Amino acid sequence: MPNKLKQIMISASLLLFFGSLTAAGINLLFMPAKIPKQLPTVTLEGRSYVALEEMNTLLHTMTRVEYSEYNDHRIYLWYNGQQFIFVTNSPYYNFGEGVFNMHFPFLQEGEEYYLPETFIFQSLPLHFPKEIALKNGVLQIPRPVDKGVKRIVLDPGHGGKDPGAVGKNGTREKDINLNVSLLLKSMLEKELGVEVLMTRSDDRFISLSGRTRFAMDNKADLFVSLHTNASRGRSARGLETYYLSTSSTSDSRAVEALENDVVELYEGAEAKKAYDALDFILSDMSQTEFLEYSNELATLVQRNLVSGIQGPDRGVKQASFYVLRGAFMPAILIEMGFISNLSEEALLANQEYQERLARTIFEGIKRFKYSYDRVRKIS
């Protein structure tokens, strides 16, 4: 085939491809503003669609994809505290206890997901009639609240009468947790410009419920609890990061028991019953919403810890830690190493190593903040 003909055919193919993604837009008026913003649209299968990522950025919606081997993935979308559930290639979605029809299917193109324009123009005003209205082709909608990360609560585990785990050479977990937290606080404030509050900044005892209550009362955007691990087997070593769940693996149950047993030891049996009664919050929709971001935060922190410390990677796990219950925000618990392991105990007691721990945790939080702020802050 002559080169010129080949170039013409390639050009025609590209034209057909990009012609199927014709850019346009939906005018959104964030009240009480007077100048509309545009939510970009593309043409797919002859209809106008909105990229889910663009919608997340502009409307501050949050999404999670539940993958299926049959390619009918389930997509969860949260807007204004309410949950929508879509299935790829289907025009139907769930909202509340009802099933609704967008008339055109939810589509996936490569790695991107797309909602039909009808969802923006018809479905949103239908479900939020007091807040959203379509007038003269412009969708009037409440201005999204700035929900970027501005305030972080650091929780140095244990303290006071509760020493936490104690190493063979006498190193106390509560001291390591506090030292690393203070270093991390300084880095976050100086380099990210965020406000950092601590559940304790000295050697005092605070109940587990008091820690998350402190975060909630202060309207924290992130909650990070710092701990060191322990095991009866002295050879156990490595780093792991947790976020909340009622279902636990055998490995995480051991760590869960270690952290939760302090309730009965230092707060009493009645307090333990009260914590167990908090299981219901895991089914709360807003808690479920934040679990997705807790997973993302845990993953980024764990990845940076392992890379920066060069320690064994024990992974990101879920467990039902009492200290994470009731935290309606992205919340994680970091196990910075095994104080029961002689070599890791020596490292954990070393000031330079504590600084490295703080630095690598900082890098994970920083990466999460940049990603989280992109979809949570006002554009």
C-alpha positions in Angstrom: 0.0 0.0 0.0 1.4 3.4 -1.0 2.5 5.6 2.0 0.2 8.4 1.0 -2.9 6.1 1.0 -1.8 4.6 4.3 -1.7 8.0 5.9 -5.1 8.9 4.5 -6.6 5.7 6.0 -4.9 6.4 9.4 -6.2 10.0 9.4 -9.7 8.7 8.6 -9.6 6.2 11.4 -8.4 8.8 13.9 -11.2 11.1 12.7 -13.8 8.4 13.3 -12.4 7.7 16.8 -12.2 11.3 18.0 -15.5 12.0 16.3 -17.1 9.6 18.8 -15.7 11.7 21.6 -17.0 15.1 20.6 -16.5 17.6 23.4 -19.4 19.7 24.7 -20.6 20.6 28.1 -23.4 21.0 30.7 -23.8 24.4 32.3 -23.9 24.2 36.1 -24.7 27.2 38.3 -23.4 26.7 41.8 -25.7 28.9 43.8 -25.5 31.7 44.7 -22.9 32.3 42.0 -23.9 34.1 38.8 -21.5 32.7 36.3 -22.0 29.0 35.3 -19.3 26.4 35.2 -19.1 23.8 32.6 -19.2 20.0 33.2 -17.6 18.6 30.0 -19.5 16.0 28.0 -18.5 13.5 25.2 -20.5 11.8 22.6 -20.7 8.0 22.9 -22.9 5.8 20.9 -24.6 8.9 19.5 -25.5 10.3 23.0 -24.1 12.8 25.4 -22.2 11.4 28.4 -20.3 12.7 31.4 -17.0 11.2 32.5 -17.3 10.0 36.1 -13.9 11.5 37.0 -15.0 14.9 35.7 -18.2 14.7 37.8 -16.2 13.7 40.9 -14.0 16.7 40.5 -16.7 19.3 39.9 -19.6 18.0 42.1 -17.4 16.4 44.8 -19.1 13.1 44.3 -17.2 10.0 45.4 -17.1 6.6 43.7 -16.1 3.0 44.2 -15.9 0.3 41.5 -16.8 -3.3 42.4 -15.3 -5.4 39.6 -16.9 -8.4 38.1 -15.3 -11.1 35.9 -18.4 -10.8 33.6 -17.7 -7.1 32.9 -20.9 -6.0 34.5 -19.1 -3.9 37.1 -21.0 -2.3 39.9 -20.3 1.4 40.6 -21.2 3.1 43.8 -21.5 6.9 43.8 -22.1 9.1 46.8 -23.5 12.6 46.4 -24.9 14.8 49.2 -24.7 11.9 51.6 -26.8 9.6 49.4 -25.7 6.5 47.5 -26.4 5.6 43.9 -25.6 2.1 42.5 -25.0 1.6 38.8 -24.1 -1.4 36.7 -22.1 -1.0 33.5 -24.1 -1.4 30.2 -27.4 -0.9 32.1 -29.6 2.2 32.1 -31.0 1.2 35.5 -29.7 2.3 38.9 -30.6 2.0 42.6 -31.3 4.9 44.8 -32.7 4.4 48.3 -35.1 1.5 48.0 -36.1 2.2 44.4 -34.9 1.3 40.9 -34.7 4.1 38.4 -34.2 4.4 34.6 -31.7 6.9 33.0 -32.9 5.7 29.5 -29.3 5.2 28.4 -26.7 2.8 29.7 -23.9 3.5 32.1 -20.8 2.9 29.9 -17.2 1.9 30.3 -14.6 3.0 27.7 -11.2 1.6 28.5 -10.4 2.5 32.1 -13.0 5.4 32.2 -16.6 5.3 33.2 -19.4 7.5 31.8 -22.9 8.5 33.0 -25.5 9.6 30.4 -26.3 13.3 30.4 -29.9 12.4 31.4 -28.6 11.5 34.9 -27.4 15.1 35.4 -30.4 16.8 33.9 -33.2 14.5 35.1 -32.1 12.2 37.9 -30.4 14.7 40.2 -33.3 17.2 40.2 -35.7 14.2 40.7 -33.9 13.0 43.8 -32.9 16.4 45.3 -35.9 18.6 44.3 -35.3 21.2 47.0 -31.7 21.7 46.2 -31.3 21.1 42.4 -33.4 22.6 39.5 -33.0 22.8 35.7 -33.9 26.4 34.5 -33.4 27.6 31.0 -30.9 24.8 30.2 -28.8 25.6 33.3 -28.7 23.2 36.2 -28.8 25.2 39.4 -27.1 23.3 42.2 -25.7 24.0 45.7 -22.1 25.0 45.9 -20.0 22.0 47.0 -18.5 22.4 50.5 -14.7 22.5 50.7 -13.9 19.1 52.2 -10.2 18.9 51.5 -7.7 17.9 54.2 -7.2 20.8 56.4 -7.1 19.3 59.9 -5.4 16.0 60.9 -5.6 14.2 64.2 -2.6 12.1 65.1 -3.2 9.4 67.8 -0.1 8.1 69.6 -1.3 4.8 70.8 -1.4 3.9 74.6 0.0 6.2 77.2 0.0 6.8 80.9 -0.9 3.7 82.9 -1.1 1.8 79.6 2.5 1.2 78.3 1.4 -0.8 75.3 3.8 -3.5 74.3 7.2 -3.6 76.0 10.3 -5.0 74.3 12.7 -7.4 75.9 15.2 -4.5 76.5 12.5 -2.4 78.1 11.5 -0.2 75.2 7.9 1.0 75.7 5.5 1.2 72.8 3.8 4.3 74.2 7.1 6.2 74.0 7.8 5.2 70.4 4.3 6.1 69.3 4.5 9.6 70.9 8.0 10.3 69.6 7.1 9.5 66.0 3.8 11.4 66.2 5.5 14.5 67.4 8.0 14.3 64.5 5.2 13.7 62.0 3.2 16.6 63.4 6.0 19.0 62.8 6.5 17.8 59.2 2.8 18.0 58.4 2.5 21.5 59.8 5.6 22.9 58.2 5.5 21.2 54.8 1.8 20.7 54.1 0.4 23.7 56.0 -2.3 21.7 57.7 -3.5 22.0 61.3 -2.4 18.9 63.3 -4.0 18.0 66.6 -2.9 15.2 68.9 -5.0 13.0 71.1 -2.1 13.2 73.6 1.1 15.2 73.4 2.6 13.8 76.6 2.5 10.6 78.7 -1.1 10.3 79.7 -3.9 7.7 79.5 -6.8 8.3 77.1 -9.7 5.9 76.5 -10.0 4.5 73.0 -13.4 6.0 72.6 -12.0 9.4 73.8 -9.5 9.3 70.9 -12.1 9.1 68.1 -14.4 11.4 70.0 -11.6 14.0 70.1 -11.3 13.7 66.3 -15.0 14.0 65.7 -15.4 16.9 68.2 -12.6 18.8 66.4 -14.0 18.0 62.9 -10.9 16.3 61.7 -10.4 15.4 58.1 -8.1 12.5 58.8 -7.4 10.2 61.8 -4.0 8.4 62.0 -3.3 6.1 65.0 0.3 5.1 65.5 1.4 1.9 67.2 4.1 -0.8 67.3 3.3 -4.4 67.0 4.1 -7.4 69.3 4.0 -11.2 68.9 4.8 -14.2 71.1 7.0 -15.4 68.3 10.2 -13.3 68.5 10.9 -13.7 64.9 7.9 -11.8 63.7 8.8 -8.5 62.0 7.6 -6.0 59.4 5.2 -3.2 58.7 1.5 -3.2 58.3 -1.3 -0.7 58.1 -5.0 -1.2 59.0 -8.4 0.3 58.3 -11.7 -0.6 59.8 -13.8 -3.7 59.2 -15.9 -6.2 61.1 -14.4 -9.1 59.2 -10.8 -10.0 60.0 -8.2 -12.5 58.8 -6.5 -14.7 61.4 -3.4 -12.5 61.2 -5.3 -9.3 61.8 -7.4 -10.8 64.6 -4.2 -11.3 66.7 -3.3 -7.6 66.3 -6.9 -6.6 66.8 -6.9 -8.5 70.1 -3.6 -7.0 71.2 -4.9 -3.4 70.6 -8.5 -4.0 71.9 -7.6 -5.9 75.1 -6.4 -2.7 76.7 -10.1 -1.7 77.1 -10.8 -4.5 79.6 -7.4 -4.0 81.3 -7.6 -0.2 81.8 -11.3 0.8 81.2 -13.2 -2.2 82.5 -15.6 -4.9 81.3 -18.5 -2.5 80.9 -16.5 -0.3 78.6 -15.8 -3.4 76.4 -19.6 -4.0 76.1 -20.1 -0.4 75.0 -17.4 -0.7 72.3 -19.0 -3.9 71.0 -22.3 -2.2 70.7 -20.7 0.2 68.1 -20.7 -2.5 65.4 -23.8 -0.9 63.9 -21.7 2.1 62.6 -20.1 -0.1 60.0 -23.4 -0.3 58.1 -23.9 3.4 58.2 -23.7 4.8 54.7 -21.4 7.7 55.5 -19.0 5.3 57.3 -19.0 3.0 54.3 -18.2 6.1 52.1 -15.1 6.9 54.2 -13.9 3.3 54.3 -13.0 3.5 50.6 -10.8 6.5 51.3 -9.4 4.8 54.4 -8.3 1.9 52.2 -6.6 4.4 49.8 -4.8 6.2 52.7 -3.7 2.9 54.2 -2.3 1.7 50.8 -0.3 4.9 50.2 1.1 5.0 53.7 2.0 1.3 53.6 3.7 1.7 50.2 5.8 4.6 51.4 6.7 3.0 54.7 7.9 -0.2 53.0 9.8 1.8 50.3 11.4 4.2 52.8 12.2 1.9 55.6 13.0 -1.1 53.5 11.2 -3.3 56.0 9.2 -6.5 55.4 5.8 -5.7 53.8 3.0 -7.3 55.8 0.4 -5.5 53.7 -2.7 -3.4 54.2 -5.3 -5.2 56.3 -8.7 -4.7 57.8 -9.6 -5.3 61.5 -12.2 -4.1 64.0 -10.1 -1.8 66.1 -12.1 -0.1 68.8 -10.0 3.1 68.3 -11.1 3.4 64.7 -14.8 2.9 65.4 -16.8 6.1 65.3 -14.3 7.9 63.1 -16.5 9.3 60.3 -13.4 10.3 58.2 -10.6 8.4 56.5 -9.0 6.6 59.5 -6.1 4.2 59.7 -3.9 2.4 62.3 -0.2 1.9 61.5 1.9 -0.8 63.1 5.4 0.5 62.7 7.3 -2.7 63.5 7.5 -5.4 66.1 8.8 -4.3 69.5 8.9 -8.0 70.4 11.6 -8.6 67.8 15.1 -7.7 69.2 16.4 -6.2 66.0 13.3 -4.2 65.3 13.1 -3.1 69.0 16.6 -1.6 68.6 15.6 0.2 65.4 12.4 1.6 67.0 14.3 3.0 69.9 16.7 4.8 67.6 16.0 8.5 67.0 17.2 8.5 63.4 15.0 5.5 62.6 12.0 7.3 64.3 12.6 10.3 62.0 12.6 7.9 58.9 9.3 6.4 60.1 7.8 9.9 60.5 9.1 10.9 57.0 7.8 7.9 55.2 4.3 8.2 56.9 4.3 11.9 56.0 5.0 11.1 52.3 2.1 8.6 52.3 -0.3 11.2 53.9 0.9 13.9 51.5 0.2 11.8 48.4 -3.2 10.9 49.8 -4.0 14.6 50.5 -3.2 15.7 46.9 -5.4 12.9 45.5 -8.2 13.5 48.0 -8.2 17.2 47.7 -8.6 17.0 44.0 -12.1 15.6 44.2 -13.1 17.1 47.6 -12.1 20.8 47.2 -14.0 23.5 45.3 -12.6 23.8 41.8 
